Amino acid sequence: MASPRERACDYPRPPALVSGSQRVLVTALGEVLAECSGCLRVLETFHPPTVYLPPEAMRLDLLQPAAGRSFCEWKGVASYYDVVVGERRLPRAVWTYPEPTQPFAALAGWFALYPALMDGCWLDGERVQPQPGGFYGGWITDAVEGPFKGDPAHPELI
């Protein structure tokens, strides 16, 4: 029997931080960038889950610090990384919260990424669809239903 789908409209605001047991695989620029079993997921109203990966899952040798920071009212200040393989570069494709706010303290040093910039992202063998809009890093799978923020078909959510 298939497990019930999560509904993004039922996710909370402020967001929730939950553990995930999914097997994660991410490829970028022809390399495995991350691979692990288990992740942290941020669940926020009308967003597909944003997946955070532990540092030991990441190919840290493929990450180079990038200029600039961003601020999230819930998680704090994010730092960015470029993914670099040889002469090829994915600018600001990965981010982390070095010192997140207390409710998101478990995210400290974990990494998130933009699925749209990767060669591919998989959860338990299912290829992830990127959250629409280019600004967001949500991971869309068959386990979660929209509508999702960023989708031009739902301008009320943009």
Phi and psi restraints in degrees (value plus and minus 20) as a CYANA .aco file:
   2 ALA   PHI     -88.8   -48.8
   2 ALA   PSI     123.0   163.0
   3 SER   PHI     -94.0   -54.0
   3 SER   PSI     132.1   172.1
   4 PRO   PHI     -86.2   -46.2
   4 PRO   PSI     127.9   167.9
   5 ARG   PHI     -99.8   -59.8
   5 ARG   PSI     124.9   164.9
   6 GLU   PHI    -101.1   -61.1
   6 GLU   PSI     127.6   167.6
   7 ARG   PHI    -131.5   -91.5
   7 ARG   PSI     100.6   140.6
   8 ALA   PHI     -79.9   -39.9
   8 ALA   PSI     -48.7    -8.7
   9 CYS   PHI     -88.2   -48.2
   9 CYS   PSI     -37.9     2.1
  10 ASP   PHI    -112.1   -72.1
  10 ASP   PSI     -28.3    11.7
  11 TYR   PHI     -86.4   -46.4
  11 TYR   PSI     131.5   171.5
  12 PRO   PHI    -103.1   -63.1
  12 PRO   PSI     145.7   185.7
  13 ARG   PHI    -159.8  -119.8
  13 ARG   PSI      97.4   137.4
  14 PRO   PHI     -81.7   -41.7
  14 PRO   PSI     139.5   179.5
  15 PRO   PHI     -85.3   -45.3
  15 PRO   PSI     141.4   181.4
  16 ALA   PHI    -128.0   -88.0
  16 ALA   PSI     128.8   168.8
  17 LEU   PHI    -131.1   -91.1
  17 LEU   PSI      99.9   139.9
  18 VAL   PHI    -151.7  -111.7
  18 VAL   PSI     131.5   171.5
  19 SER   PHI     -98.5   -58.5
  19 SER   PSI     124.4   164.4
  20 GLY   PHI    -143.4  -103.4
  20 GLY   PSI     125.6   165.6
  21 SER   PHI    -125.7   -85.7
  21 SER   PSI     -12.6    27.4
  22 GLN   PHI     -85.3   -45.3
  22 GLN   PSI     130.8   170.8
  23 ARG   PHI    -100.7   -60.7
  23 ARG   PSI     107.5   147.5
  24 VAL   PHI    -136.1   -96.1
  24 VAL   PSI     115.3   155.3
  25 LEU   PHI    -157.4  -117.4
  25 LEU   PSI     111.5   151.5
  26 VAL   PHI    -152.0  -112.0
  26 VAL   PSI     110.2   150.2
  27 THR   PHI    -138.6   -98.6
  27 THR   PSI     124.7   164.7
  28 ALA   PHI    -169.7  -129.7
  28 ALA   PSI     114.9   154.9
  29 LEU   PHI      31.6    71.6
  29 LEU   PSI      18.1    58.1
  30 GLY   PHI      59.8    99.8
  30 GLY   PSI     -14.9    25.1
  31 GLU   PHI    -140.1  -100.1
  31 GLU   PSI     134.3   174.3
  32 VAL   PHI     -94.9   -54.9
  32 VAL   PSI      97.0   137.0
  33 LEU   PHI    -109.8   -69.8
  33 LEU   PSI     -55.8   -15.8
  34 ALA   PHI    -172.4  -132.4
  34 ALA   PSI     125.6   165.6
  35 GLU   PHI    -176.9  -136.9
  35 GLU   PSI     108.8   148.8
  36 CYS   PHI    -188.6  -148.6
  36 CYS   PSI     150.5   190.5
  37 SER   PHI    -134.4   -94.4
  37 SER   PSI      96.0   136.0
  38 GLY   PHI      86.3   126.3
  38 GLY   PSI     122.9   162.9
  39 CYS   PHI    -177.9  -137.9
  39 CYS   PSI     156.9   196.9
  40 LEU   PHI    -133.5   -93.5
  40 LEU   PSI     120.9   160.9
  41 ARG   PHI    -140.5  -100.5
  41 ARG   PSI     114.7   154.7
  42 VAL   PHI    -119.8   -79.8
  42 VAL   PSI     103.7   143.7
  43 LEU   PHI    -133.6   -93.6
  43 LEU   PSI      97.3   137.3
  44 GLU   PHI    -152.2  -112.2
  44 GLU   PSI     123.0   163.0
  45 THR   PHI     -64.9   -24.9
  45 THR   PSI     106.9   146.9
  46 PHE   PHI      44.9    84.9
  46 PHE   PSI      -2.1    37.9
  47 HIS   PHI    -137.7   -97.7
  47 HIS   PSI     118.9   158.9
  48 PRO   PHI     -87.0   -47.0
  48 PRO   PSI     139.4   179.4
  49 PRO   PHI     -76.4   -36.4
  49 PRO   PSI     120.4   160.4
  50 THR   PHI    -118.0   -78.0
  50 THR   PSI     107.2   147.2
  51 VAL   PHI    -118.6   -78.6
  51 VAL   PSI     111.4   151.4
  52 TYR   PHI    -134.4   -94.4
  52 TYR   PSI     115.1   155.1
  53 LEU   PHI    -134.8   -94.8
  53 LEU   PSI     122.7   162.7
  54 PRO   PHI     -88.4   -48.4
  54 PRO   PSI     132.3   172.3
  55 PRO   PHI     -77.8   -37.8
  55 PRO   PSI     -53.0   -13.0
  56 GLU   PHI     -89.4   -49.4
  56 GLU   PSI     -33.7     6.3
  57 ALA   PHI    -105.7   -65.7
  57 ALA   PSI     -36.6     3.4
  58 MET   PHI    -114.3   -74.3
  58 MET   PSI     126.3   166.3
  59 ARG   PHI    -100.9   -60.9
  59 ARG   PSI      65.6   105.6
  60 LEU   PHI     -82.3   -42.3
  60 LEU   PSI     -45.2    -5.2
  61 ASP   PHI     -88.0   -48.0
  61 ASP   PSI     -34.0     6.0
  62 LEU   PHI    -116.2   -76.2
  62 LEU   PSI     -20.3    19.7
  63 LEU   PHI    -126.7   -86.7
  63 LEU   PSI     114.0   154.0
  64 GLN   PHI    -146.0  -106.0
  64 GLN   PSI     112.0   152.0
  65 PRO   PHI     -73.9   -33.9
  65 PRO   PSI     119.4   159.4
  66 ALA   PHI    -132.7   -92.7
  66 ALA   PSI     135.8   175.8
  67 ALA   PHI     -89.9   -49.9
  67 ALA   PSI     131.5   171.5
  68 GLY   PHI      72.9   112.9
  68 GLY   PSI     139.5   179.5
  69 ARG   PHI    -158.2  -118.2
  69 ARG   PSI     147.5   187.5
  70 SER   PHI    -158.5  -118.5
  70 SER   PSI     142.1   182.1
  71 PHE   PHI    -141.1  -101.1
  71 PHE   PSI     109.9   149.9
  72 CYS   PHI    -131.4   -91.4
  72 CYS   PSI     109.4   149.4
  73 GLU   PHI     -80.4   -40.4
  73 GLU   PSI     -41.2    -1.2
  74 TRP   PHI    -118.1   -78.1
  74 TRP   PSI     -61.0   -21.0
  75 LYS   PHI    -122.4   -82.4
  75 LYS   PSI     -42.5    -2.5
  76 GLY   PHI      88.8   128.8
  76 GLY   PSI    -164.8  -124.8
  77 VAL   PHI    -117.2   -77.2
  77 VAL   PSI     106.4   146.4
  78 ALA   PHI    -120.2   -80.2
  78 ALA   PSI     123.5   163.5
  79 SER   PHI    -128.2   -88.2
  79 SER   PSI     128.9   168.9
  80 TYR   PHI    -135.0   -95.0
  80 TYR   PSI     138.3   178.3
  81 TYR   PHI    -155.6  -115.6
  81 TYR   PSI     124.6   164.6
  82 ASP   PHI    -108.9   -68.9
  82 ASP   PSI     125.8   165.8
  83 VAL   PHI    -113.3   -73.3
  83 VAL   PSI     106.0   146.0
  84 VAL   PHI    -149.4  -109.4
  84 VAL   PSI     104.9   144.9
  85 VAL   PHI    -151.4  -111.4
  85 VAL   PSI      90.5   130.5
  86 GLY   PHI      40.1    80.1
  86 GLY   PSI    -144.3  -104.3
  87 GLU   PHI    -112.0   -72.0
  87 GLU   PSI     -23.5    16.5
  88 ARG   PHI    -112.3   -72.3
  88 ARG   PSI     125.1   165.1
  89 ARG   PHI    -163.7  -123.7
  89 ARG   PSI     117.5   157.5
  90 LEU   PHI    -129.9   -89.9
  90 LEU   PSI      79.4   119.4
  91 PRO   PHI     -86.0   -46.0
  91 PRO   PSI     115.2   155.2
  92 ARG   PHI      27.4    67.4
  92 ARG   PSI      22.6    62.6
  93 ALA   PHI    -107.1   -67.1
  93 ALA   PSI     -35.7     4.3
  94 VAL   PHI    -152.2  -112.2
  94 VAL   PSI     125.6   165.6
  95 TRP   PHI    -160.8  -120.8
  95 TRP   PSI     144.0   184.0
  96 THR   PHI    -168.8  -128.8
  96 THR   PSI     139.7   179.7
  97 TYR   PHI    -131.8   -91.8
  97 TYR   PSI      77.1   117.1
  98 PRO   PHI     -81.9   -41.9
  98 PRO   PSI     -55.6   -15.6
  99 GLU   PHI    -156.7  -116.7
  99 GLU   PSI      53.5    93.5
 100 PRO   PHI     -89.1   -49.1
 100 PRO   PSI     146.0   186.0
 101 THR   PHI     -82.1   -42.1
 101 THR   PSI     141.0   181.0
 102 GLN   PHI     -74.9   -34.9
 102 GLN   PSI     -64.5   -24.5
 103 PRO   PHI     -82.5   -42.5
 103 PRO   PSI     -39.7     0.3
 104 PHE   PHI    -136.1   -96.1
 104 PHE   PSI       4.5    44.5
 105 ALA   PHI     -75.5   -35.5
 105 ALA   PSI     -51.5   -11.5
 106 ALA   PHI     -84.1   -44.1
 106 ALA   PSI     -38.6     1.4
 107 LEU   PHI     -98.3   -58.3
 107 LEU   PSI     -30.5     9.5
 108 ALA   PHI     -73.4   -33.4
 108 ALA   PSI     100.3   140.3
 109 GLY   PHI      60.9   100.9
 109 GLY   PSI     -25.4    14.6
 110 TRP   PHI    -102.9   -62.9
 110 TRP   PSI     139.0   179.0
 111 PHE   PHI    -138.5   -98.5
 111 PHE   PSI     120.1   160.1
 112 ALA   PHI    -139.7   -99.7
 112 ALA   PSI     144.8   184.8
 113 LEU   PHI    -171.5  -131.5
 113 LEU   PSI     144.2   184.2
 114 TYR   PHI    -110.9   -70.9
 114 TYR   PSI      88.6   128.6
 115 PRO   PHI     -75.8   -35.8
 115 PRO   PSI     -51.8   -11.8
 116 ALA   PHI     -84.0   -44.0
 116 ALA   PSI     -43.6    -3.6
 117 LEU   PHI    -111.3   -71.3
 117 LEU   PSI     -32.0     8.0
 118 MET   PHI    -108.0   -68.0
 118 MET   PSI     142.0   182.0
 119 ASP   PHI     -84.2   -44.2
 119 ASP   PSI     -59.9   -19.9
 120 GLY   PHI    -194.0  -154.0
 120 GLY   PSI     131.7   171.7
 121 CYS   PHI    -151.6  -111.6
 121 CYS   PSI     118.3   158.3
 122 TRP   PHI    -152.9  -112.9
 122 TRP   PSI     119.6   159.6
 123 LEU   PHI    -138.8   -98.8
 123 LEU   PSI      98.9   138.9
 124 ASP   PHI      29.2    69.2
 124 ASP   PSI      19.8    59.8
 125 GLY   PHI      64.8   104.8
 125 GLY   PSI     -28.6    11.4
 126 GLU   PHI    -110.7   -70.7
 126 GLU   PSI     107.4   147.4
 127 ARG   PHI     -89.3   -49.3
 127 ARG   PSI     110.4   150.4
 128 VAL   PHI    -100.2   -60.2
 128 VAL   PSI     123.4   163.4
 129 GLN   PHI    -119.3   -79.3
 129 GLN   PSI     113.4   153.4
 130 PRO   PHI     -89.2   -49.2
 130 PRO   PSI     128.9   168.9
 131 GLN   PHI     -83.1   -43.1
 131 GLN   PSI     114.7   154.7
 132 PRO   PHI     -84.5   -44.5
 132 PRO   PSI     140.7   180.7
 133 GLY   PHI      85.4   125.4
 133 GLY   PSI     -37.9     2.1
 134 GLY   PHI      57.9    97.9
 134 GLY   PSI     -39.4     0.6
 135 PHE   PHI    -111.3   -71.3
 135 PHE   PSI     -44.2    -4.2
 136 TYR   PHI    -123.1   -83.1
 136 TYR   PSI     137.2   177.2
 137 GLY   PHI    -134.9   -94.9
 137 GLY   PSI       6.1    46.1
 138 GLY   PHI     -91.7   -51.7
 138 GLY   PSI     131.6   171.6
 139 TRP   PHI    -130.2   -90.2
 139 TRP   PSI      92.2   132.2
 140 ILE   PHI    -116.3   -76.3
 140 ILE   PSI     106.0   146.0
 141 THR   PHI    -152.4  -112.4
 141 THR   PSI     156.3   196.3
 142 ASP   PHI     -85.6   -45.6
 142 ASP   PSI     -33.1     6.9
 143 ALA   PHI    -100.5   -60.5
 143 ALA   PSI     -28.9    11.1
 144 VAL   PHI    -154.6  -114.6
 144 VAL   PSI     119.5   159.5
 145 GLU   PHI    -135.5   -95.5
 145 GLU   PSI     127.3   167.3
 146 GLY   PHI    -108.6   -68.6
 146 GLY   PSI    -180.7  -140.7
 147 PRO   PHI     -94.3   -54.3
 147 PRO   PSI     140.1   180.1
 148 PHE   PHI    -138.7   -98.7
 148 PHE   PSI     123.4   163.4
 149 LYS   PHI     -78.1   -38.1
 149 LYS   PSI     118.4   158.4
 150 GLY   PHI      79.5   119.5
 150 GLY   PSI     -35.3     4.7
 151 ASP   PHI     -98.5   -58.5
 151 ASP   PSI      98.1   138.1
 152 PRO   PHI     -81.2   -41.2
 152 PRO   PSI     -39.1     0.9
 153 ALA   PHI     -92.1   -52.1
 153 ALA   PSI     -32.4     7.6
 154 HIS   PHI    -149.4  -109.4
 154 HIS   PSI      50.4    90.4
 155 PRO   PHI     -81.0   -41.0
 155 PRO   PSI     -40.7    -0.7
 156 GLU   PHI     -86.8   -46.8
 156 GLU   PSI     -36.2     3.8
 157 LEU   PHI    -122.2   -82.2
 157 LEU   PSI     -28.4    11.6
